[in-house]
């Protein structure tokens, strides 16, 4: 209605030749209506309602820009960026405040010392508006930390189109403080994001959160305050953090039957804003078979933190597993490293949790039931577990077919009772015979690592090794494995027993998931930058995939 009145008033102002008094009266009416039109959203046509302005500034991270969008209307906006005006990459969509209020978007994923073009796209009421192109030049990499000299290998001629999309997340454990330990690179090994870890700490875990931030689990080296759980944004600004001491107080207040001693190995963000954290806990035992006197046993616990990081659910390995089962002795300073869990995985089809337990060579399913579960162990996958084993559909009782001392299981797909899991099989202390003989670490012909895919069926309780690839080495510890969007498998062979090339601490490979796997892409990470985890993620933003 007001748009109609404004338009009619303007038309009559141009054509009215009536008396001076009438013109004065009508002018006053026009002033009133035009003022009211300026105040009402959508009045006077779409040009003002859809107007969008953008500006870009630097942040404390030289590889990250802050793009500010001001829009007359409420809606959503994202930023496109790239080395030229074809752009090629974009952020997630973010809500616009409207009424010309500012919305800030952190733009990350750029190389150092490079000029990038940027523009914002805004969507309001079905209309898309694009801001003018602007440029931003990233700064240099920090001089306070040394980035490793990564080496990329591709087939000749290279075929980037055959590579899975995304970028590389690299989480290293370095013995010296001046080495960059946590960063992302493009697939040409150029750093495009990094985080300066606190001196005296190393990043045991980094995961992307549904809100676009990152969650870090930082572990102290020696004689420093305990481990820290920290949420940061893409500029590296701390949003919130919680020390292990603070979590101990929350666990006590919640009435849990254990004391969390430290964050370690993994953190699992859930879509509802909860965090599942993996923790150490300890308990003394006297007269434990195979040991004399009293020893301290190191086990694992899991705590569910709600959106406010309050402890609302817990699981304790001492309540559910046999402390007498250990495949290899790990007694150091009278402490038995009994379970040594290293990964948490969410099972979408039933809301339960998978827990990778390295020193048991098991993957457990815990009854989490989205926070309402009993914590009971629903099944154990692996040697001496609850599943019968087949290889390519053929039954086998060969225990060496199972994974051993594994890392980083991931859910590839789920359908009914069937779940397909990717597992990085380190192979330490592999069980070789039905009598329980173990491989010796020094004998790499028996102790070998594999990228594996297991298809499990909870209806028949059968697990089938459907695919494997042996790169011909032993990954003594660490490592990861993911299936990429194009079906290829990428794995991180960390801490190789035999260096595949001089001074190589980790070798990350992408291979085809075929009967005869072919190398598609490889990254070598030099000593002493051991990549506890190195794997491909779609981009730095939730719901966004960067092709290259």
C-alpha positions in Angstrom: 0.0 0.0 0.0 2.7 2.5 0.9 4.7 1.7 -2.2 1.5 2.6 -4.2 0.9 5.9 -2.3 4.6 6.9 -2.8 4.4 6.2 -6.5 1.1 8.0 -7.0 2.3 11.0 -5.0 5.4 11.4 -7.2 3.3 11.2 -10.3 0.9 13.8 -9.2 3.7 16.1 -8.2 5.0 16.1 -11.8 1.6 16.8 -13.4 -0.3 18.9 -10.9 -1.0 22.5 -12.2 -3.6 23.4 -9.6 -3.5 26.4 -7.3 -0.5 27.4 -5.2 -2.3 26.5 -2.0 -3.2 23.0 -3.3 0.5 22.5 -4.4 1.7 23.5 -1.0 -0.7 21.1 0.6 0.3 18.3 -1.7 4.0 19.0 -1.2 3.6 18.6 2.6 1.8 15.3 1.9 4.7 14.2 -0.4 7.2 15.0 2.3 5.3 13.0 4.9 4.9 10.0 2.6 8.5 10.0 1.3 9.8 10.2 4.9 7.6 7.3 5.8 8.7 5.3 2.8 12.3 5.7 3.7 11.6 4.2 7.1 9.5 1.2 5.9 11.3 -1.9 4.6 10.5 -2.7 1.0 8.9 0.7 0.3 9.9 2.5 -2.9 11.0 -0.5 -4.9 13.8 -3.1 -4.6 17.0 -1.0 -5.1 17.4 0.2 -1.5 16.1 -3.0 0.0 18.7 -5.1 -1.8 21.7 -2.7 -1.5 24.8 -4.5 -0.1 28.2 -3.0 0.6 31.4 -4.8 1.5 34.8 -4.0 2.8 37.9 -6.1 3.7 40.5 -5.7 6.4 43.4 -7.7 7.9 43.3 -9.9 11.0 45.9 -11.1 13.4 46.5 -14.1 11.1 48.3 -12.8 8.0 46.5 -15.5 5.9 43.0 -14.6 7.1 40.9 -11.5 6.1 37.9 -10.0 7.7 35.1 -9.2 5.2 32.4 -6.9 6.4 29.0 -6.9 4.8 26.3 -4.3 5.4 22.9 -4.9 3.9 19.5 -3.1 4.1 17.7 -6.4 4.4 17.9 -9.5 6.4 19.1 -12.7 4.6 22.4 -14.4 4.1 25.7 -13.7 2.6 28.9 -15.5 1.7 32.3 -14.3 0.3 33.9 -15.6 -3.0 37.6 -15.3 -3.3 40.5 -16.3 -5.5 43.7 -15.1 -7.3 41.6 -13.6 -10.1 38.0 -12.5 -10.8 36.9 -16.1 -11.5 37.3 -16.5 -7.7 37.0 -20.3 -7.3 36.5 -20.6 -3.6 33.9 -19.4 -1.2 33.0 -19.3 2.5 29.9 -20.7 4.1 26.7 -18.6 4.2 26.2 -16.4 7.2 23.1 -14.6 8.4 22.8 -10.9 7.6 21.6 -8.5 10.4 19.8 -6.2 8.0 19.1 -2.4 8.4 22.6 -1.7 7.2 24.1 -3.3 10.3 27.5 -5.0 9.8 28.1 -8.7 9.5 31.7 -9.9 9.6 32.9 -13.0 7.7 36.4 -14.4 8.2 37.9 -15.4 4.9 40.6 -18.1 5.1 42.2 -20.5 2.7 44.7 -18.2 1.0 48.5 -18.6 0.4 51.0 -16.2 1.9 52.2 -13.1 0.1 49.5 -13.3 -2.6 46.8 -10.9 -3.8 43.3 -12.2 -3.9 40.1 -10.9 -5.4 37.0 -10.9 -3.2 33.3 -10.1 -3.4 30.3 -10.9 -1.4 27.0 -12.4 -2.5 23.9 -11.6 -0.5 20.5 -13.3 -0.8 17.4 -11.5 0.5 13.8 -12.3 -0.3 14.8 -14.4 -3.3 17.1 -11.7 -4.8 20.8 -12.2 -5.1 23.0 -9.1 -5.0 26.8 -9.0 -5.5 29.2 -6.4 -4.2 31.9 -4.8 -6.2 35.2 -6.7 -6.6 37.9 -5.8 -4.1 41.4 -7.1 -3.4 43.3 -8.3 -0.4 47.0 -9.2 -0.1 48.0 -11.8 2.4 51.0 -11.3 4.6 54.1 -13.4 5.0 54.2 -16.6 7.1 55.3 -16.0 10.7 59.0 -15.9 11.3 58.5 -17.3 14.8 57.8 -20.8 13.5 59.3 -22.9 10.7 57.1 -24.6 8.2 58.3 -28.0 7.0 59.5 -28.4 3.4 56.7 -30.7 2.1 57.2 -32.7 -1.1 54.4 -33.5 -3.5 54.5 -36.4 -5.9 52.0 -36.9 -8.8 51.9 -39.3 -11.7 53.5 -38.0 -14.9 51.7 -36.2 -16.4 49.9 -34.9 -13.3 46.1 -35.2 -13.4 44.6 -33.1 -10.6 41.1 -33.9 -11.9 41.6 -37.5 -10.7 42.3 -36.3 -7.1 39.7 -36.1 -4.5 38.5 -32.6 -3.7 39.6 -30.6 -0.6 42.6 -29.5 1.3 45.0 -31.2 3.8 44.7 -31.0 7.6 48.1 -31.6 9.1 48.5 -32.2 12.9 52.1 -32.9 13.8 53.9 -33.7 17.0 57.3 -32.0 16.9 60.0 -32.2 19.6 61.1 -28.6 19.3 59.1 -25.4 19.9 60.0 -23.4 16.8 58.3 -25.8 14.3 54.8 -25.2 13.1 52.7 -28.1 14.3 49.2 -27.4 13.2 48.3 -26.1 9.7 46.2 -26.7 6.6 47.7 -26.8 3.1 46.3 -26.9 -0.5 47.2 -30.0 -2.5 50.3 -28.3 -3.8 51.6 -28.2 -0.2 51.2 -24.4 0.2 50.2 -23.4 3.8 46.8 -21.7 3.7 46.0 -21.7 7.5 47.9 -22.2 10.7 47.6 -22.0 14.4 50.5 -21.1 16.7 50.3 -23.7 19.5 51.3 -22.4 23.0 54.9 -23.0 23.9 55.4 -26.2 25.7 52.3 -27.8 24.2 51.5 -29.9 21.2 48.1 -30.4 19.4 46.9 -33.8 20.1 43.7 -33.1 18.2 42.1 -30.5 15.9 38.6 -30.9 14.6 36.3 -28.6 12.6 33.1 -27.5 14.4 29.6 -27.1 12.9 29.8 -23.4 13.5 33.0 -22.9 11.5 35.3 -22.8 14.4 38.0 -25.3 15.4 38.3 -27.3 18.6 41.8 -28.1 19.8 43.1 -30.5 22.4 46.4 -29.2 23.6 48.7 -31.5 25.7 51.6 -30.2 27.8 55.1 -31.6 27.3 56.7 -31.7 30.8 56.2 -29.9 34.1 53.6 -27.5 32.6 49.9 -27.1 33.6 47.7 -30.0 32.3 46.0 -30.4 29.0 43.6 -27.8 27.6 40.4 -27.9 25.5 40.1 -24.8 23.4 37.7 -23.4 20.7 39.2 -20.9 18.3 37.8 -19.0 15.2 39.6 -18.9 11.8 41.6 -15.8 12.9 43.0 -17.9 15.8 41.1 -16.0 18.4 40.2 -18.0 21.5 36.4 -18.3 21.9 36.5 -20.4 25.0 38.7 -23.0 26.7 38.6 -25.4 29.6 41.5 -26.8 31.5 41.6 -30.4 32.7 41.4 -29.1 36.3 38.1 -27.4 35.5 36.7 -30.6 33.9 37.8 -32.5 37.0 35.6 -30.2 39.1 32.7 -30.7 36.8 33.1 -34.5 36.7 33.1 -34.6 40.5 30.0 -32.4 40.7 28.3 -34.7 38.2 29.1 -37.7 40.5 31.3 -39.6 38.0 33.2 -42.6 39.4 36.6 -41.5 38.0 38.9 -38.5 37.8 39.7 -37.3 34.3 43.5 -37.0 34.2 44.0 -35.4 30.8 42.5 -34.8 27.4 44.1 -37.0 24.8 44.0 -38.3 21.2 40.5 -37.2 20.1 37.5 -34.9 20.4 34.2 -35.6 18.7 32.0 -32.6 17.8 28.3 -33.5 17.3 25.8 -31.5 15.2 23.8 -30.6 18.3 26.7 -28.6 19.8 27.9 -31.3 22.2 31.5 -32.4 22.4 32.5 -36.0 23.3 36.0 -35.9 24.8 38.5 -38.7 25.3 40.3 -38.8 28.6 42.9 -40.7 30.6 42.0 -42.1 34.0 44.0 -44.3 36.5 43.3 -47.0 39.0 45.6 -49.1 41.2 45.5 -52.9 41.2 47.3 -55.4 43.5 48.0 -59.0 42.4 47.2 -58.4 38.8 48.2 -61.6 36.9 51.6 -61.2 35.3 52.7 -58.4 37.7 53.9 -58.3 41.2 52.8 -55.9 43.9 50.6 -52.9 43.3 50.7 -51.2 39.9 48.8 -48.3 38.4 46.7 -49.1 35.3 46.0 -46.4 32.8 42.6 -46.6 31.2 40.2 -44.4 29.2 37.1 -42.5 29.9 34.6 -40.6 27.7 32.7 -37.5 28.8 29.8 -35.8 26.9 29.9 -32.0 27.2 26.8 -30.1 26.4 26.7 -26.7 24.5 27.8 -25.0 27.7 30.6 -27.6 28.3 28.8 -29.0 31.3 29.5 -32.7 31.8 26.2 -34.6 31.2 27.2 -38.2 30.4 30.2 -40.4 31.0 31.8 -43.8 30.3 34.7 -45.5 32.1 36.7 -48.4 30.7 37.3 -49.8 34.2 33.5 -50.3 34.6 33.1 -52.3 31.3 36.3 -54.2 30.3 38.5 -56.9 31.7 41.7 -55.3 33.0 43.5 -58.6 32.6 43.3 -58.5 28.8 46.4 -56.9 27.2 48.0 -58.1 24.0 51.5 -56.6 24.6 53.1 -55.4 27.8 53.3 -51.7 28.2 54.5 -51.2 31.8 56.5 -48.0 32.2 57.4 -46.6 35.6 55.0 -49.1 37.2 52.1 -47.8 35.1 50.4 -50.2 32.7 49.1 -48.5 29.5 46.1 -50.9 29.3 43.7 -49.5 26.7 45.3 -46.5 24.9 42.2 -45.4 23.0 42.8 -43.0 20.1 39.6 -42.2 18.2 35.9 -41.4 18.7 33.4 -41.9 15.9 29.7 -41.1 15.9 27.3 -43.7 14.4 24.5 -41.7 12.8 22.0 -44.6 12.3 21.6 -45.3 16.0 23.2 -42.4 17.9 26.0 -44.5 19.5 29.7 -44.1 19.7 32.6 -46.1 18.2 35.8 -46.1 20.3 39.1 -47.2 18.8 41.1 -48.9 21.5 44.7 -49.4 20.2 46.2 -51.6 22.9 43.2 -53.9 22.8 43.2 -54.0 18.9 39.4 -53.4 19.2 36.9 -51.0 18.0 34.0 -50.9 20.5 30.5 -49.7 20.0 29.3 -47.9 23.2 25.6 -47.5 24.0 25.5 -43.7 23.9 22.0 -43.3 22.3 22.5 -39.6 21.9 23.2 -39.1 25.6 20.5 -41.4 26.9 22.4 -44.7 26.7 23.6 -47.1 29.4 27.3 -47.0 28.3 27.3 -50.8 27.9 29.7 -52.2 25.3 27.3 -53.3 22.5 30.1 -55.1 20.6 33.8 -55.5 20.1 35.2 -55.5 16.5 38.6 -57.2 16.1 40.7 -60.1 17.3 38.8 -62.1 20.1 35.9 -59.8 19.6 32.2 -60.5 18.8 32.3 -60.7 15.0 33.1 -63.6 12.7 35.6 -62.7 10.0 35.5 -63.1 6.3 37.9 -61.8 3.6 36.2 -60.9 0.3 33.2 -62.9 1.5 35.3 -66.1 2.3 35.3 -67.2 6.0 38.7 -67.2 7.7 40.1 -67.9 11.1 43.4 -66.3 10.3 43.8 -63.6 13.1 46.4 -61.7 11.0 43.5 -60.5 8.7 42.2 -58.4 11.6 43.6 -54.9 12.1 46.1 -54.5 14.9 47.0 -51.4 17.0 44.8 -49.4 14.6 44.1 -45.7 14.3 41.3 -43.5 12.9 38.3 -45.6 12.0 35.8 -43.7 10.0 32.2 -44.5 8.9 32.1 -44.6 5.1 28.4 -45.6 4.9 25.5 -47.1 6.8 22.5 -49.0 5.6 20.3 -50.8 8.1 22.4 -53.2 10.1 25.4 -52.8 7.8 28.2 -50.3 8.4 31.3 -49.8 6.2 34.3 -48.7 8.1 37.7 -47.4 6.9 40.5 -48.3 9.4 44.2 -47.4 9.3 45.8 -50.7 10.4 49.2 -49.9 11.9 50.0 -53.6 12.4 52.1 -53.4 15.6 52.1 -56.6 17.5 49.9 -58.2 14.9 48.5 -61.6 16.0 49.9 -64.1 13.5 48.6 -67.5 14.5 45.6 -69.0 16.2 47.8 -69.7 19.2 48.3 -66.0 19.7 51.9 -65.5 18.5 52.7 -61.8 17.9 54.8 -60.2 15.2 58.1 -58.6 16.4 58.3 -54.9 15.6 61.8 -55.4 14.1 60.5 -57.9 11.6 58.5 -55.7 9.2 57.6 -58.6 7.0 55.3 -59.7 9.8 54.5 -56.3 11.2 53.1 -54.3 8.3 50.6 -51.5 7.9 47.5 -51.4 5.7 44.7 -49.2 4.6 41.6 -51.3 5.1 37.9 -51.2 4.5 35.7 -53.5 6.6 32.0 -54.1 6.0 30.3 -55.1 9.2 26.8 -56.6 9.6 25.3 -56.4 13.1 22.5 -58.7 12.0 24.7 -61.6 11.1 27.7 -60.4 13.3 30.1 -60.9 10.4 32.9 -58.5 9.5 34.3 -58.7 5.9 37.7 -57.3 4.9 36.5 -56.0 1.5 39.5 -54.0 0.5 43.1 -53.5 1.6 46.3 -51.8 0.4 49.7 -52.6 1.7 52.2 -49.7 1.0 55.1 -51.9 2.0 56.1 -50.4 5.4 55.2 -50.3 9.1 53.6 -47.2 10.5 54.8 -47.6 14.1 52.3 -45.1 15.6 49.8 -42.5 14.6 48.2 -42.2 11.2 44.8 -41.7 9.7 42.6 -42.9 6.8 39.6 -41.3 5.0 37.6 -42.2 1.9 37.4 -39.2 -0.4 34.4 -37.9 -2.3 35.6 -39.6 -5.5 36.0 -42.9 -3.8 39.8 -42.8 -3.5 41.4 -43.7 -0.1 43.9 -41.3 1.5 46.1 -42.5 4.4 48.9 -41.2 6.6 51.7 -43.6 7.0 53.3 -42.0 10.0 56.6 -42.8 11.7 57.7 -45.4 9.1 59.9 -48.2 10.5 62.0 -47.9 7.3 62.2 -44.5 5.8 60.7 -44.6 2.3 63.0 -41.7 1.4 65.7 -39.9 3.4 64.4 -38.0 6.4 60.7 -38.7 5.7 58.7 -38.7 9.0 55.3 -39.2 7.4 54.1 -40.2 4.0 50.5 -39.3 3.0 49.1 -41.1 0.0 46.0 -41.0 -2.1 45.3 -44.2 -4.0 42.4 -45.6 -6.0 40.1 -48.0 -4.2 40.5 -50.7 -6.8 41.8 -54.3 -6.7 45.2 -53.0 -7.8 45.4 -49.6 -6.2 47.2 -46.8 -8.1 49.0 -43.9 -6.6 47.1 -40.6 -7.4 48.9 -38.1 -5.1 51.5 -38.2 -2.3 52.9 -35.8 0.3 56.1 -36.4 2.2 56.5 -34.7 5.5 60.2 -34.4 6.7 61.7 -35.4 10.0 61.1 -34.4 12.8 57.5 -33.4 11.9 55.7 -36.6 12.6 52.1 -36.2 11.4 50.0 -37.8 14.1 47.1 -37.1 11.7 47.1 -35.8 8.2 44.0 -36.2 6.1 41.9 -34.3 3.6 38.9 -32.2 4.5 36.5 -30.6 2.0 37.4 -27.0 3.0 37.8 -24.7 6.0 34.1 -24.1 6.1 31.2 -26.4 7.0 29.1 -27.5 4.1 31.6 -26.2 1.5 33.8 -28.2 -0.8 36.8 -26.7 -2.6 37.7 -28.7 -5.7 41.3 -27.6 -5.9 
